[in-house]
Amino acid sequence: MNVVFCISALVVKELYRRKDFYVVFVLTALITLMMGSISFFNDSSMARYLKELCLFLVWVSLLFISVGAAARQLPAEREQRTIFPLLAKPVSRWQLIFGKFLGCWWSTGLALMSFYVFFVILSGTREHEWPLASYLQAATLHWVLLGIIIAMVMLGSLVFAAPSSNATISVVSIVGLMFLARYLNKIALQQPEPLSSLIYALYFIIPHLEFFDVRDLIIHHRAAIPWWAWSVAVVYGLAYVAMFLGATWLIFRKKRLST
Amino acid sequence: MNSSEDHVAARVRFGLLVGVFACATAASWVQPRLEVLSSSYSGNRSVSEVILGDFRQLMANQFMLKADEYFHSGYYPSIFDQPKNKSGVMSEEIRADERSAFSKPEGKDDHHGHDDHHEGVHEEHEEADFLGKPRDFIEAFGRHFFASTHSHLESEQEIKELLPWLKLAAEMDSTRPDAFVLTSYWLRKELRKVDEAEAFLRQGWRINPNSVEIMLELAKLLEADRKDEERAHNLYEAALTKWMRQHPHPTEADYEDTIVEQLLGRIARIEEKKGNYVRAELLLGKLLPLSPAKSEISEQIAALRAKIKAIPAPK
């Protein structure tokens, strides 16, 4: 396991040396603060539109950071041929994959923590309310979602030819899953057989990423999710992470590394 | 040495003078042309109008929906949930509230109207249960993660949260009277910001001079908040005349938006106050087939007839 942690620490270092996170963080903070300075009808105490905007920017930023980071991990090692000395250490292929995944997940977790600290301070100072349990649930579910995304993109990096195509296809799929997965059962019921059964089967198979998006609940001051439901969602998300990583390993163990 | 330096300095001064004249000439030539160019390019339009074009209308629609979504604290149907109507349940609720105000001045309690309002809201609540029973365990479980129960914004601080979206909608598409009317409604009735509501309505009226909805809302503001019944009366009359002109042969669908109902009811009430019972009775007679509160209006007509009869005939 030490090997895995060493690889993941290297990935974390690599990612915090890059400027992506700092740029998007500063941009998010600037846009949010600028929008927060606007007064509507001589009143500047509205907070929900600001929370919505801030969370939207956080989600978009973290989506691109995680997809960008995960998409280039394995292809970069192969292109620079650093994968050969790495595997000769000896490091097994599953350790390499798991280490890369953990590195990306931790680094996006650090970014997520920075964003949420900013968000909590912003909403707390505007609304004078601190529903910390809800914020904790939102942040952890978001982090689990990022885990699924990273595992999915790492699988894509072995399936698709280039990191750019992998990133594009992954972003389109993730956005599609976020917006459509919840409604696939309704769409299925409106279709003729056998299409209806096919879509319904797909509905049960695909990861329901909408479970991890609880922005509406915190924007509109809804009650916190029951902890049992939160726990089930976390386990559900981790199961998909394991599935994607397992599939990545299955492909990677037979993959020829020379380009 | 000195004379040659003076010579150079004189040349530099001459050059600078020529330069200044050249710049002034160029500026006087360029400036009017730039003005013409910029007016032909954007006219009186804002930068966002020039950049976004017709996309602004789509955005305005989206912002109105967003305000409606906020009104229901995030409990809102998606395109897959088939919403009941396009105008939004927030507008329906306001209409129910306005309907209840036909036979009473704004701000005064009216038991019957109050019940009507709640009946309307109750029906709307039943309609608003768009989710129905979950179809499978994933859907049932997923309802823990989004706003899946119906609730409304209630406190003053919560109502404020609608305003950014309504203002943005009005700015994106200033030809939509509903954005101005809804904003004014919340500003004056819930937040008691009458000055802001009036300024915003007048801004909307300048852009949409033919909007009966805006005239009606402005008249309500004058009557209820400014206590200026005379000006409100004039504006109601002007709005009714405009509505008649816009609908020379009104159909049933034209009456469905309740504008004419509200105008007739409000003018009738003011006429009655002024002692013009005959005109008040005439207006209530027109209102009777349109209003859901038929029994109440019939009673008012009967009372007016009694008052007309009680007037001594001129000698």
Interface residues (C-beta under 8 A of the other chain):
Chain A: I38 F40 F41 N42 D43 S45 M46 A47 R48 Y49 L141 R182 Y183 N185 K186 I187 L189 Y203 F204 H208 E210 F211 F212 D213 V214 D216 L217 I219 H220 H221 R222 I225 P226 A229 V232 A233
Chain B: Y70 S73 G74 S78 F80 D81 R135 D136 I138 E139 F141 G142 H144 F145 F146 A147 Q157 K160 E161 L163 P164 W165 K167 L187 K193 E196 F200
